[in-house]
């Protein structure tokens, strides 16, 4: 059984789910699966993927799970009580073979379906890589070389987080990676996005929001005001906790237009997920300075397609000006000798309305409605 706990999940899904529970429990959503690799055939795995999803839906949060979630300190008691009886339902996941093309959609209320994305992607990955030889000796050797780079840097201020649940080669390998990092570089390895692994190894569970959270507000208020409303609602929910804001649902420039002094003081920092990281970081630092805020009191989290060497290079470039940390996903949990899958499940509708991610990197944008996308770009001044 590939998923045997509802805590085999990234923290940001539960943090967004809490807001869905408190604010939008009946809003319906649609998610769509996208594989960005060319010539990848997932059709042969449809039956096993369906079986693994159905098996996952047998699980609920245990008393031990609930004790851990309560110990995190930022989930409200009513939401925790709701989770005690929560189960996923596979009826919300539709997988078909459309003339030789693997297609997957998730439909239902946001509250019912928000926890599917991460484990479903993990299930797809592990089914795909089962058919290949996962060379643990080579994977271990690559991991050891990455750790040696960090040890050679010899700087405890260099901080990395494991962000690889969605695209892991296997659950076993992700577990092995987190265990090894925790044992070998405890001063540099500060946590994981995976709640269950954070619990198991006594490290910090790390995560705040994903693009779907900010996208949803395009259907809740006028899209021009969606980012501002999303960040205000988040701060109201968490009251100083989980204070890293995601910047690239539209693009960095449009994010900075609404990120005024009030929000900049309220949030601990920003997360990068697309576009040139050096350009992004320089814009962020200059923005803080322009608001009269010392950048050294804030943090930048880099999380776009990183490996250890890229992270080290960015650290050397910016650590004297602002606090930096690095969320590394695929390069830690799926660097095993085979090409990793670049797969996502993205929100495309909220409450019956189209929503979109534009991004600072065009290839990472997503929208199923070209007319809506053109209109959204026009109101934000993004080139068509």
VOBA-1610 file (N, C-alpha, C; in pm, whole numbers, padded with zeros to 5 digits, always signed):
BEGIN
Unk+00085-00119+00000Unk+00000+00000+00000Unk+00089+00124+00000Unk+00076+00207-00104Unk+00169+00318-00121Unk+00146+00432-00022Unk+00022+00460+00011Unk-00011+00564+00109Unk-00085+00495+00224Unk-00026+00496+00342Unk-00090+00426+00455Unk-00117+00517+00573Unk-00116+00649+00547Unk-00148+00745+00653Unk-00190+00876+00589Unk-00290+00941+00645Unk-00327+01073+00595Unk-00225+01180+00631Unk-00128+01146+00718Unk-00019+01240+00744Unk+00092+01230+00641Unk+00082+01133+00547Unk+00175+01130+00434Unk+00128+01236+00336Unk+00151+01360+00373Unk+00087+01476+00313Unk+00172+01598+00343Unk+00169+01697+00254Unk+00245+01820+00279Unk+00163+01918+00363Unk+00233+01988+00451Unk+00167+02075+00548Unk+00081+02182+00481Unk+00125+02235+00369Unk+00051+02347+00309Unk-00090+02307+00268Unk-00115+02178+00244Unk-00250+02136+00209Unk-00344+02148+00330Unk-00297+02109+00447Unk-00380+02122+00566Unk-00397+02267+00608Unk-00294+02348+00590Unk-00308+02489+00628Unk-00410+02560+00539Unk-00414+02524+00411Unk-00517+02581+00323Unk-00654+02520+00353Unk-00657+02392+00389Unk-00782+02324+00420Unk-00852+02389+00539Unk-00775+02436+00635Unk-00833+02502+00751Unk-00913+02625+00709Unk-00861+02701+00613Unk-00933+02818+00565Unk-01055+02775+00484Unk-01042+02668+00407Unk-01158+02616+00335Unk-01268+02578+00434Unk-01230+02517+00545Unk-01328+02475+00646Unk-01395+02596+00710Unk-01320+02697+00744Unk-01376+02812+00816Unk-01449+02910+00725Unk-01408+02920+00600Unk-01461+03028+00514Unk-01542+02978+00394Unk-01502+02864+00335Unk-01561+02824+00207Unk-01594+02674+00204Unk-01665+02624+00301Unk-01683+02478+00310Unk-01766+02417+00198Unk-01848+02495+00130Unk-01937+02440+00027Unk-01894+02477-00114Unk-01788+02553-00129Unk-01743+02594-00262Unk-01690+02475-00340Unk-01739+02458-00464Unk-01696+02346-00546Unk-01575+02384-00632Unk-01492+02283-00657Unk-01367+02307-00730Unk-01347+02199-00835Unk-01257+02230-00928Unk-01210+02131-01025Unk-01059+02142-01035Unk-00992+02029-01023Unk-00847+02021-01041Unk-00817+01939-01167Unk-00709+01970-01233Unk-00669+01897-01353Unk-00523+01854-01342Unk-00496+01731-01383Unk-00360+01676-01386Unk-00290+01718-01515Unk-00163+01755-01504Unk-00080+01790-01619Unk+00055+01723-01605Unk+00099+01657-01713Unk+00236+01604-01719Unk+00314+01689-01817Unk+00420+01753-01769Unk+00497+01844-01853Unk+00607+01772-01932Unk+00635+01647-01898Unk+00733+01569-01975Unk+00673+01531-02110Unk+00757+01514-02208Unk+00713+01464-02338Unk+00727+01312-02343Unk+00634+01250-02416Unk+00642+01106-02445Unk+00640+01019-02319Unk+00561+01057-02221Unk+00542+00975-02101Unk+00403+00911-02109Unk+00399+00779-02104Unk+00273+00706-02114Unk+00234+00652-01976Unk+00131+00711-01918Unk+00084+00668-01786Unk-00038+00576-01795Unk-00089+00555-01916Unk-00209+00473-01932Unk-00192+00332-01875Unk-00076+00265-01892Unk-00064+00129-01837Unk-00081+00121-01685Unk-00074+00232-01616Unk-00078+00231-01470Unk-00215+00272-01415Unk-00312+00294-01503Unk-00442+00347-01459Unk-00505+00259-01352Unk-00511+00129-01375Unk-00580+00041-01279Unk-00510+00040-01144Unk-00377+00034-01144Unk-00305+00031-01016Unk-00314+00166-00945Unk-00317+00274-01020Unk-00333+00406-00959Unk-00471+00417-00894Unk-00574+00372-00965Unk-00709+00373-00908Unk-00714+00290-00779Unk-00652+00174-00781Unk-00653+00087-00662Unk-00584+00154-00545Unk-00469+00216-00571Unk-00395+00282-00463Unk-00472+00401-00407Unk-00544+00472-00492Unk-00625+00584-00443Unk-00740+00531-00356Unk-00805+00425-00400Unk-00913+00367-00319Unk-00860+00318-00184Unk-00744+00256-00185Unk-00685+00210-00059Unk-00654+00325+00034Unk-00602+00434-00021Unk-00572+00553+00060Unk-00698+00606+00127Unk-00811+00594+00059Unk-00935+00650+00112Unk-00993+00569+00227Unk-00928+00458+00263Unk-00970+00380+00380Unk-00922+00441+00511Unk-00825+00530+00502Unk-00760+00580+00623Unk-00826+00706+00677Unk-00816+00723+00806Unk-00856+00846+00873Unk-00740+00887+00964Unk-00750+01006+01020Unk-00645+01051+01112Unk-00658+00975+01244Unk-00547+00921+01291Unk-00547+00848+01417Unk-00539+00945+01534Unk-00559+00894+01654Unk-00544+00978+01774Unk-00402+01033+01784Unk-00305+00950+01746Unk-00166+00994+01747Unk-00144+01107+01646Unk-00204+01092+01527Unk-00196+01198+01427Unk-00255+01328+01481Unk-00371+01318+01544Unk-00439+01437+01593Unk-00361+01504+01705Unk-00297+01425+01788Unk-00214+01482+01895Unk-00100+01563+01833Unk-00041+01508+01726Unk+00069+01579+01662Unk+00020+01708+01596Unk-00091+01702+01523Unk-00143+01822+01458Unk-00178+01930+01560Unk-00234+01888+01672Unk-00264+01984+01779Unk-00138+02047+01834Unk-00031+01968+01842Unk+00095+02018+01899Unk+00161+02125+01812Unk+00122+02133+01684Unk+00180+02235+01597Unk+00141+02375+01641Unk+00024+02389+01702Unk-00011+02513+01768Unk-00086+02615+01686Unk-00105+02591+01555Unk-00172+02695+01476Unk-00305+02651+01416Unk-00345+02526+01437Unk-00476+02482+01390Unk-00579+02501+01501Unk-00694+02555+01464Unk-00798+02584+01562Unk-00871+02457+01604Unk-00923+02454+01727Unk-00987+02332+01779Unk-01103+02282+01694Unk-01184+02371+01638Unk-01298+02323+01560Unk-01253+02253+01433Unk-01146+02302+01370Unk-01093+02236+01251Unk-01034+02100+01288Unk-00962+02093+01398Unk-00906+01965+01442Unk-01017+01864+01472Unk-01126+01910+01529Unk-01239+01821+01555Unk-01299+01768+01424Unk-01305+01854+01324Unk-01354+01810+01193Unk-01264+01701+01136Unk-01133+01717+01150Unk-01039+01620+01094Unk-01051+01483+01159Unk-01096+01476+01283Unk-01105+01347+01352Unk-01194+01247+01278Unk-01291+01297+01206Unk-01383+01209+01134Unk-01367+01218+00982Unk-01261+01281+00937Unk-01244+01305+00794Unk-01187+01184+00723Unk-01242+01156+00603Unk-01185+01058+00511Unk-01195+01112+00369Unk-01099+01078+00288Unk-01109+01107+00146Unk-01203+01007+00080Unk-01264+01048-00030Unk-01358+00963-00103Unk-01313+00957-00249Unk-01280+00837-00296Unk-01226+00821-00431Unk-01326+00858-00540Unk-01454+00872-00506Unk-01553+00910-00606Unk-01523+01048-00667Unk-01442+01127-00596Unk-01410+01262-00644Unk-01299+01262-00749Unk-01231+01148-00767Unk-01118+01139-00859Unk-01158+01061-00983Unk-01151+01124-01097Unk-01189+01062-01224Unk-01065+01042-01309Unk-01031+00915-01338Unk-00914+00882-01419Unk-00962+00807-01542Unk-00922+00854-01661Unk-00966+00788-01784Unk-00851+00775-01883Unk-00868+00679-01973Unk-00781+00664-02089Unk-00853+00728-02206Unk-00812+00848-02243Unk-00876+00923-02351Unk-00794+00906-02479Unk-00826+00800-02554Unk-00757+00771-02679Unk-00606+00763-02660Unk-00567+00690-02556Unk-00425+00669-02529Unk-00360+00776-02445Unk-00437+00870-02396Unk-00383+00978-02312Unk-00439+00964-02171Unk-00351+00964-02073Unk-00389+00958-01932Unk-00448+01092-01891Unk-00571+01090-01841Unk-00633+01213-01793Unk-00688+01191-01654Unk-00673+01293-01569Unk-00721+01286-01431Unk-00781+01420-01393Unk-00900+01416-01336Unk-00964+01535-01281Unk-01014+01503-01140Unk-01018+01606-01058Unk-01073+01595-00923Unk-01183+01698-00910Unk-01303+01653-00870Unk-01418+01741-00857Unk-01485+01719-00722Unk-01536+01826-00664Unk-01608+01818-00537Unk-01597+01950-00466Unk-01632+01955-00339Unk-01609+02078-00264Unk-01461+02088-00233Unk-01417+02211-00214Unk-01275+02235-00182Unk-01237+02158-00055Unk-01325+02160+00042Unk-01299+02095+00169Unk-01284+01944+00152Unk-01365+01884+00066Unk-01362+01739+00047Unk-01240+01692-00033Unk-01189+01779-00120Unk-01093+01734-00220Unk-00952+01789-00204Unk-00932+01887-00119Unk-00804+01958-00115Unk-00686+01868-00078Unk-00711+01761-00005Unk-00601+01674+00037Unk-00563+01569-00066Unk-00627+01568-00182Unk-00593+01466-00282Unk-00461+01493-00353Unk-00433+01617-00385Unk-00325+01650-00479Unk-00193+01580-00447Unk-00142+01600-00330Unk-00007+01552-00298Unk+00002+01399-00299Unk-00085+01326-00227Unk-00072+01181-00231Unk-00105+01121-00367Unk-00196+01180-00444Unk-00225+01127-00578Unk-00104+01141-00668Unk-00036+01255-00663Unk+00087+01271-00740Unk+00195+01172-00696Unk+00205+01151-00565Unk+00301+01053-00514Unk+00268+00913-00564Unk+00140+00880-00567Unk+00095+00749-00616Unk+00129+00732-00764Unk+00103+00835-00845Unk+00135+00828-00988Unk+00284+00807-01006Unk+00364+00884-00935Unk+00509+00869-00945Unk+00555+00729-00910Unk+00509+00679-00796Unk+00560+00550-00750Unk+00514+00437-00842Unk+00394+00445-00897Unk+00352+00344-00994Unk+00438+00348-01119Unk+00469+00469-01165Unk+00552+00482-01284Unk+00692+00427-01260Unk+00750+00460-01147Unk+00888+00419-01122Unk+00900+00274-01074Unk+00789+00212-01039Unk+00791+00067-01010Unk+00835-00012-01132Unk+00800+00037-01249Unk+00835-00033-01372Unk+00978-00011-01416Unk+01051+00067-01340Unk+01191+00093-01369Unk+01275+00043-01253Unk+01402+00029-01274Unk+01490-00018-01168Unk+01534+00102-01086Unk+01486+00109-00962Unk+01527+00218-00874Unk+01660+00178-00810Unk+01767+00236-00859Unk+01902+00200-00815Unk+01934+00275-00686Unk+01909+00208-00574Unk+01929+00275-00445Unk+02077+00303-00418Unk+02165+00222-00475Unk+02309+00247-00455Unk+02347+00378-00524Unk+02303+00395-00649Unk+02333+00520-00720Unk+02263+00639-00653Unk+02137+00620-00614Unk+02063+00728-00549Unk+02131+00769-00419Unk+02176+00671-00341Unk+02245+00701-00216Unk+02377+00774-00242Unk+02447+00731-00345Unk+02574+00795-00379Unk+02552+00942-00416Unk+02447+00969-00495Unk+02417+01107-00532Unk+02379+01190-00410Unk+02302+01132-00320Unk+02262+01202-00199Unk+02384+01234-00113Unk+02473+01139-00099Unk+02594+01161-00018Unk+02679+01274-00075Unk+02688+01281-00207Unk+02766+01390-00269Unk+02702+01526-00241Unk+02570+01533-00239Unk+02503+01658-00206Unk+02531+01700-00062Unk+02527+01602+00026Unk+02555+01631+00167Unk+02700+01675+00185Unk+02791+01616+00109Unk+02932+01657+00117Unk+02950+01802+00073Unk+02874+01845-00028Unk+02880+01986-00070Unk+02840+02077+00046Unk+02736+02038+00118Unk+02689+02120+00230Unk+02790+02119+00344Unk+02847+02002+00372Unk+02948+01994+00477Unk+03071+02077+00441Unk+03106+02075+00313Unk+03223+02152+00269Unk+03199+02302+00283Unk+03075+02345+00263Unk+03041+02487+00282Unk+03069+02529+00426Unk+03042+02437+00520Unk+03076+02458+00661Unk+03016+02588+00715Unk+02884+02601+00696Unk+02816+02722+00741Unk+02677+02683+00792Unk+02658+02692+00922Unk+02531+02653+00982Unk+02415+02744+00944Unk+02447+02861+00886Unk+02340+02951+00844Unk+02274+02906+00713Unk+02337+02814+00643Unk+02280+02759+00520Unk+02174+02657+00558Unk+02048+02684+00521Unk+01936+02601+00566Unk+01860+02542+00446Unk+01835+02410+00451Unk+01755+02348+00347Unk+01635+02276+00410Unk+01529+02265+00329Unk+01408+02194+00367Unk+01378+02092+00257Unk+01334+01975+00295Unk+01296+01873+00196Unk+01153+01898+00153Unk+01133+01918+00021Unk+01002+01954-00036Unk+00955+01851-00139Unk+00990+01723-00126Unk+00977+01633-00240Unk+00866+01531-00238Unk+00762+01547-00158Unk+00658+01444-00149Unk+00591+01420-00283Unk+00552+01524-00353Unk+00471+01510-00475Unk+00542+01435-00586Unk+00675+01444-00591Unk+00747+01389-00706Unk+00852+01286-00664Unk+00831+01224-00550Unk+00926+01126-00501Unk+00924+00999-00586Unk+01039+00935-00593Unk+01046+00807-00662Unk+00968+00701-00586Unk+00973+00709-00453Unk+00896+00618-00368Unk+00888+00676-00228Unk+00789+00630-00153Unk+00779+00672-00014Unk+00899+00626+00067Unk+00947+00506+00037Unk+01065+00453+00107Unk+01185+00544+00085Unk+01204+00590-00039Unk+01322+00671-00067Unk+01310+00809-00002Unk+01194+00869-00004Unk+01178+00998+00065Unk+01208+00983+00213Unk+01159+00878+00274Unk+01188+00851+00415Unk+01339+00840+00437Unk+01406+00768+00348Unk+01552+00749+00360Unk+01626+00882+00348Unk+01580+00968+00258Unk+01643+01099+00239Unk+01630+01184+00364Unk+01509+01192+00419Unk+01488+01275+00538Unk+01570+01222+00655Unk+01572+01092+00672Unk+01649+01032+00781Unk+01797+01064+00767Unk+01849+01051+00646Unk+01992+01075+00622Unk+02028+01222+00644Unk+01947+01313+00592Unk+01975+01455+00611Unk+01970+01493+00759Unk+01873+01439+00829Unk+01860+01469+00971Unk+01980+01419+01050Unk+02031+01305+01013Unk+02145+01247+01085Unk+02277+01312+01048Unk+02293+01346+00919Unk+02424+01391+00871Unk+02446+01541+00881Unk+02342+01620+00860Unk+02359+01767+00862Unk+02246+01830+00945Unk+02237+01794+01074Unk+02124+01844+01154Unk+02120+01995+01169Unk+02233+02062+01156Unk+02234+02208+01169Unk+02191+02279+01042Unk+02199+02209+00929Unk+02160+02268+00802Unk+02021+02224+00757Unk+01983+02103+00795Unk+01853+02049+00756Unk+01750+02090+00860Unk+01658+02179+00821Unk+01568+02238+00921Unk+01428+02181+00917Unk+01396+02094+00820Unk+01262+02037+00823Unk+01220+01978+00690Unk+01095+01935+00684Unk+01036+01874+00566Unk+00892+01923+00551Unk+00846+01925+00427Unk+00707+01960+00402Unk+00613+01846+00440Unk+00666+01723+00449Unk+00584+01605+00475Unk+00555+01593+00625Unk+00427+01600+00662Unk+00390+01604+00803Unk+00428+01474+00874Unk+00401+01361+00808Unk+00431+01232+00871Unk+00579+01213+00897Unk+00664+01255+00803Unk+00808+01241+00822Unk+00860+01340+00926Unk+00800+01458+00932Unk+00837+01552+01038Unk+00806+01491+01174Unk+00691+01429+01186Unk+00653+01364+01310Unk+00749+01250+01344Unk+00782+01168+01244Unk+00865+01049+01268Unk+01005+01083+01313Unk+01063+01188+01252Unk+01203+01218+01280Unk+01223+01339+01372Unk+01116+01393+01421Unk+01128+01502+01517Unk+01186+01628+01458Unk+01157+01654+01329Unk+01201+01777+01264Unk+01077+01865+01239Unk+01099+01985+01196Unk+00989+02080+01179Unk+00912+02050+01051Unk+00779+02050+01061Unk+00693+02046+00942Unk+00682+02188+00888Unk+00712+02206+00759Unk+00724+02340+00702Unk+00635+02353+00579Unk+00562+02464+00572Unk+00479+02494+00456Unk+00374+02597+00493Unk+00329+02672+00394Unk+00223+02769+00418Unk+00113+02752+00315Unk+00128+02814+00200Unk+00022+02816+00099Unk+00075+02774-00037Unk-00016+02732-00124Unk+00016+02702-00264Unk-00061+02798-00354Unk-00035+02787-00484Unk-00100+02877-00579Unk-00252+02863-00576Unk-00301+02742-00553Unk-00446+02722-00557Unk-00518+02813-00458Unk-00453+02840-00344Unk-00515+02925-00243Unk-00539+03065-00299Unk-00438+03122-00362Unk-00451+03258-00414Unk-00539+03259-00539Unk-00528+03154-00622Unk-00615+03142-00739Unk-00763+03144-00699Unk-00796+03074-00591Unk-00936+03062-00549Unk-01000+03199-00531Unk-00923+03295-00485Unk-00979+03428-00457Unk-01011+03504-00585Unk-00965+03455-00700Unk-01007+03516-00826Unk-01157+03497-00849Unk-01214+03392-00786Unk-01357+03366-00798Unk-01436+03416-00677Unk-01366+03463-00575Unk-01432+03509-00453Unk-01451+03660-00454Unk-01348+03731-00505Unk-01357+03876-00523Unk-01314+03906-00667Unk-01320+04032-00706Unk-01269+04067-00839Unk-01122+04027-00846Unk-01080+03963-00956Unk-00942+03916-00965Unk-00837+04022-00936Unk-00867+04148-00967Unk-00771+04256-00941Unk-00736+04263-00793Unk-00831+04225-00708Unk-00811+04233-00563Unk-00785+04097-00499Unk-00768+03993-00581Unk-00763+03857-00528Unk-00642+03831-00441Unk-00527+03881-00480Unk-00407+03856-00400Unk-00415+03924-00264Unk-00456+04051-00265Unk-00468+04125-00140Unk-00567+04058-00045Unk-00681+04017-00098Unk-00782+03951-00014Unk-00730+03819+00040Unk-00659+03743-00043Unk-00605+03614+00000Unk-00508+03632+00116Unk-00420+03729+00106Unk-00320+03749+00213Unk-00382+03806+00339Unk-00485+03887+00325Unk-00554+03938+00444Unk-00629+03827+00517Unk-00695+03740+00441Unk-00767+03628+00503Unk-00668+03533+00571Unk-00556+03510+00507Unk-00454+03421+00566Unk-00403+03475+00699Unk-00372+03601+00702Unk-00320+03660+00826Unk-00426+03660+00935Unk-00552+03673+00897Unk-00659+03667+00995Unk-00675+03526+01052Unk-00652+03426+00968Unk-00663+03287+01013Unk-00549+03248+01105Unk-00428+03290+01072Unk-00310+03236+01142Unk-00243+03334+01238Unk-00282+03458+01236Unk-00244+03555+01341Unk-00095+03553+01373Unk-00013+03557+01268Unk+00132+03563+01290Unk+00204+03434+01265Unk+00135+03321+01260Unk+00198+03194+01224Unk+00196+03177+01071Unk+00277+03085+01022Unk+00279+03049+00879Unk+00289+03174+00792Unk+00392+03253+00816Unk+00399+03387+00758Unk+00488+03402+00636Unk+00493+03300+00549Unk+00567+03314+00424Unk+00467+03324+00309Unk+00473+03434+00234Unk+00378+03460+00126Unk+00434+03413-00008Unk+00348+03348-00087Unk+00385+03302-00221Unk+00360+03414-00321Unk+00456+03438-00410Unk+00456+03562-00486Unk+00414+03552-00632Unk+00408+03434-00691Unk+00404+03427-00837Unk+00276+03370-00897Unk+00163+03385-00829Unk+00039+03339-00890Unk+00006+03422-01013Unk+00034+03551-01009Unk+00027+03636-01128Unk+00170+03658-01178Unk+00244+03743-01113Unk+00389+03754-01130Unk+00442+03840-01018Unk+00573+03849-01007Unk+00634+03919-00894Unk+00599+04067-00894Unk+00599+04131-01010Unk+00572+04274-01013Unk+00431+04305-00962Unk+00333+04226-01006Unk+00196+04248-00959Unk+00180+04213-00812Unk+00255+04115-00765Unk+00253+04084-00622Unk+00305+04203-00541Unk+00416+04261-00584Unk+00476+04371-00507Unk+00386+04494-00505Unk+00301+04510-00607Unk+00211+04627-00608Unk+00112+04623-00493Unk+00073+04503-00449Unk-00023+04494-00338Unk+00047+04467-00205Unk+00175+04433-00208Unk+00247+04397-00087Unk+00301+04526-00022Unk+00210+04597+00043Unk+00245+04727+00100Unk+00315+04711+00235Unk+00340+04823+00299Unk+00416+04819+00424Unk+00346+04738+00532Unk+00214+04746+00535Unk+00138+04671+00635Unk+00158+04521+00617Unk+00144+04471+00494Unk+00163+04328+00469Unk+00310+04289+00485Unk+00399+04376+00439Unk+00541+04344+00447Unk+00587+04329+00592Unk+00529+04408+00682Unk+00561+04393+00824Unk+00492+04272+00884Unk+00374+04241+00834Unk+00293+04133+00889Unk+00351+03996+00854Unk+00399+03982+00731Unk+00452+03852+00685Unk+00602+03843+00710Unk+00646+03720+00743Unk+00787+03698+00776Unk+00877+03701+00653Unk+00819+03670+00538Unk+00901+03667+00418Unk+00825+03616+00299Unk+00898+03581+00192Unk+00840+03548+00063Unk+00898+03416+00011Unk+00817+03346-00072Unk+00866+03222-00134Unk+00871+03238-00285Unk+00982+03194-00343Unk+01004+03199-00488Unk+00972+03063-00549Unk+00892+03064-00659Unk+00859+02937-00723Unk+00862+02943-00876Unk+00902+03055-00933Unk+00918+03059-01079Unk+00997+03183-01119Unk+01055+03175-01239Unk+01132+03288-01290Unk+01275+03290-01237Unk+01349+03387-01282Unk+01490+03400-01244Unk+01502+03430-01094Unk+01564+03341-01016Unk+01567+03362-00872Unk+01648+03484-00829Unk+01751+03517-00905Unk+01833+03633-00868Unk+01757+03763-00893Unk+01687+03770-01006Unk+01606+03888-01036Unk+01497+03902-00931Unk+01432+03791-00899Unk+01325+03791-00799Unk+01377+03839-00663Unk+01489+03785-00620Unk+01543+03821-00489Unk+01582+03968-00483Unk+01640+04018-00591Unk+01680+04159-00593Unk+01557+04249-00585Unk+01450+04211-00654Unk+01326+04289-00646Unk+01271+04288-00503Unk+01276+04173-00439Unk+01224+04162-00302Unk+01305+04248-00206Unk+01436+04240-00215Unk+01523+04317-00126Unk+01501+04467-00146Unk+01497+04509-00271Unk+01476+04650-00300Unk+01338+04697-00252Unk+01238+04609-00262Unk+01104+04644-00217Unk+01103+04668-00066Unk+01166+04577+00008Unk+01173+04597+00153Unk+01246+04727+00187Unk+01356+04753+00121Unk+01429+04877+00147Unk+01344+04999+00115Unk+01271+04993+00004Unk+01186+05105-00034Unk+01075+05132+00065Unk+01035+05029+00139Unk+00932+05045+00243Unk+00992+05083+00378Unk+01124+05098+00383Unk+01190+05133+00509Unk+01203+05015+00603Unk+01202+04893+00549Unk+01215+04771+00630Unk+01352+04710+00606Unk+01422+04678+00712Unk+01554+04615+00702Unk+01537+04473+00648Unk+01592+04441+00530Unk+01577+04307+00475Unk+01628+04197+00568Unk+01721+04227+00655Unk+01774+04125+00746Unk+01672+04080+00848Unk+01561+04151+00858Unk+01453+04108+00948Unk+01352+04018+00875Unk+01377+03992+00746Unk+01285+03913+00664Unk+01357+03794+00602Unk+01277+03703+00543Unk+01332+03581+00486Unk+01284+03561+00343Unk+01371+03504+00262Unk+01335+03458+00129Unk+01352+03307+00123Unk+01250+03238+00075Unk+01254+03093+00061Unk+01255+03061-00088Unk+01362+03000-00135Unk+01373+02962-00276Unk+01327+02817-00290Unk+01240+02791-00390Unk+01187+02654-00401Unk+01160+02611-00545Unk+01220+02678-00641Unk+01193+02646-00781Unk+01304+02565-00844Unk+01278+02435-00865Unk+01370+02350-00941Unk+01514+02359-00891Unk+01529+02350-00760Unk+01661+02366-00700Unk+01737+02234-00691Unk+01869+02244-00696Unk+01957+02140-00646Unk+02048+02203-00543Unk+02131+02123-00479Unk+02213+02175-00370Unk+02311+02281-00419Unk+02373+02260-00535Unk+02470+02357-00583Unk+02404+02490-00615Unk+02286+02488-00677Unk+02213+02613-00704Unk+02181+02685-00573Unk+02141+02607-00474Unk+02107+02666-00345Unk+02229+02732-00282Unk+02341+02666-00289Unk+02464+02722-00233Unk+02502+02852-00305Unk+02490+02851-00437Unk+02522+02972-00515Unk+02431+03088-00475Unk+02301+03061-00459Unk+02207+03165-00418Unk+02236+03212-00276Unk+02274+03119-00192Unk+02308+03155-00054Unk+02426+03252-00052Unk+02529+03221-00128Unk+02647+03308-00131Unk+02614+03446-00187Unk+02518+03450-00279Unk+02481+03576-00343Unk+02403+03668-00249Unk+02314+03609-00164Unk+02217+03692-00094Unk+02218+03684+00059Unk+02292+03592+00117Unk+02276+03573+00262Unk+02325+03691+00346Unk+02410+03774+00291Unk+02456+03891+00367Unk+02352+04003+00369Unk+02255+03995+00278Unk+02156+04102+00268Unk+02022+04066+00331Unk+01987+03936+00332Unk+01855+03894+00378Unk+01865+03748+00422Unk+01779+03705+00511Unk+01778+03564+00552Unk+01725+03479+00437Unk+01792+03368+00410Unk+01752+03283+00298Unk+01745+03137+00344Unk+01655+03062+00282Unk+01651+02918+00300Unk+01605+02855+00170Unk+01614+02722+00160Unk+01598+02657+00031Unk+01516+02530+00043Unk+01402+02529-00027Unk+01318+02410-00033Unk+01354+02329-00156Unk+01412+02212-00135Unk+01457+02128-00245Unk+01369+02003-00251Unk+01307+01981-00366Unk+01213+01871-00380Unk+01264+01757-00464Unk+01235+01762-00594Unk+01263+01651-00684Unk+01409+01609-00681Unk+01500+01705-00673Unk+01643+01672-00676Unk+01688+01593-00554Unk+01610+01596-00447Unk+01641+01513-00330Unk+01568+01380-00335Unk+01440+01379-00371Unk+01359+01258-00357Unk+01341+01180-00486Unk+01394+01233-00598Unk+01381+01158-00723Unk+01501+01180-00814Unk+01619+01180-00755Unk+01744+01186-00831Unk+01807+01048-00822Unk+01751+00955-00901Unk+01784+00813-00884Unk+01834+00749-01013Unk+01869+00830-01111Unk+01921+00775-01235Unk+01823+00772-01350Unk+01696+00794-01323Unk+01593+00803-01427Unk+01540+00947-01433Unk+01489+00985-01550Unk+01430+01118-01562Unk+01308+01128-01471Unk+01305+01230-01388Unk+01192+01251-01297Unk+01071+01301-01375Unk+00953+01266-01326Unk+00831+01319-01385Unk+00807+01462-01336Unk+00774+01549-01431Unk+00736+01686-01396Unk+00583+01692-01406Unk+00516+01651-01299Unk+00371+01641-01300Unk+00311+01730-01193Unk+00193+01784-01223Unk+00124+01871-01129Unk-00025+01841-01134Unk-00095+01876-01028Unk-00241+01881-01028Unk-00278+02022-00984Unk-00344+02096-01072Unk-00368+02238-01048Unk-00517+02270-01047Unk-00553+02367-00966Unk-00689+02417-00960Unk-00721+02493-01089Unk-00832+02456-01156Unk-00871+02528-01278Unk-01009+02592-01267Unk-01092+02548-01169Unk-01222+02612-01147Unk-01249+02621-00998Unk-01315+02730-00959Unk-01356+02750-00821Unk-01496+02810-00823Unk-01589+02743-00759Unk-01729+02788-00755Unk-01785+02807-00896Unk-01746+02718-00987Unk-01796+02722-01123Unk-01730+02824-01214Unk-01632+02898-01163Unk-01564+03001-01241Unk-01420+02960-01269Unk-01370+02996-01386Unk-01232+02967-01420Unk-01137+03049-01332Unk-01025+02990-01298Unk-00917+03058-01228Unk-00786+03022-01299Unk-00682+03100-01274Unk-00558+03078-01349Unk-00437+03110-01265Unk-00329+03046-01302Unk-00196+03083-01255Unk-00120+03134-01377Unk-00067+03255-01368Unk+00007+03312-01480Unk+00157+03285-01463Unk+00213+03315-01346Unk+00351+03279-01313Unk+00452+03372-01377Unk+00574+03369-01324Unk+00687+03441-01383Unk+00758+03356-01488Unk+00717+03232-01501Unk+00774+03140-01600Unk+00657+03085-01682Unk+00640+03130-01806Unk+00521+03096-01883Unk+00487+02948-01886Unk+00586+02860-01890Unk+00559+02716-01899Unk+00493+02662-01773Unk+00499+02738-01661Unk+00437+02692-01537Unk+00297+02751-01516Unk+00253+02833-01609Unk+00118+02885-01601Unk+00016+02777-01632Unk-00106+02797-01584Unk-00210+02699-01612Unk-00347+02766-01609Unk-00428+02731-01710Unk-00566+02779-01718Unk-00635+02698-01828Unk-00759+02661-01804Unk-00832+02582-01904Unk-00922+02668-01992Unk-00926+02797-01966Unk-01017+02887-02037Unk-00934+03001-02097Unk-00909+02995-02227Unk-00823+03093-02292Unk-00881+03235-02284Unk-01012+03247-02293Unk-01074+03380-02285Unk-01054+03442-02146Unk-01070+03359-02043Unk-01048+03410-01908Unk-00901+03450-01889Unk-00811+03365-01941Unk-00668+03393-01926Unk-00632+03526-01993Unk-00685+03550-02113Unk-00658+03676-02182Unk-00710+03795-02101Unk-00831+03782-02047Unk-00888+03890-01967Unk-00806+03914-01841Unk-00767+03804-01775Unk-00688+03818-01652Unk-00556+03889-01680Unk-00490+03849-01787Unk-00363+03915-01823Unk-00386+04063-01854Unk-00498+04094-01917Unk-00523+04233-01952Unk-00542+04320-01829Unk-00611+04269-01727Unk-00636+04355-01610Unk-00512+04369-01523Unk-00416+04275-01539Unk-00291+04286-01464Unk-00176+04341-01548Unk-00204+04373-01673Unk-00100+04430-01758Unk+00007+04332-01796Unk-00028+04203-01804Unk+00068+04100-01842Unk+00061+04082-01995Unk+00174+04082-02064Unk+00172+04066-02211Unk+00100+03937-02252Unk+00023+03945-02359Unk-00051+03829-02410Unk+00045+03735-02484
//
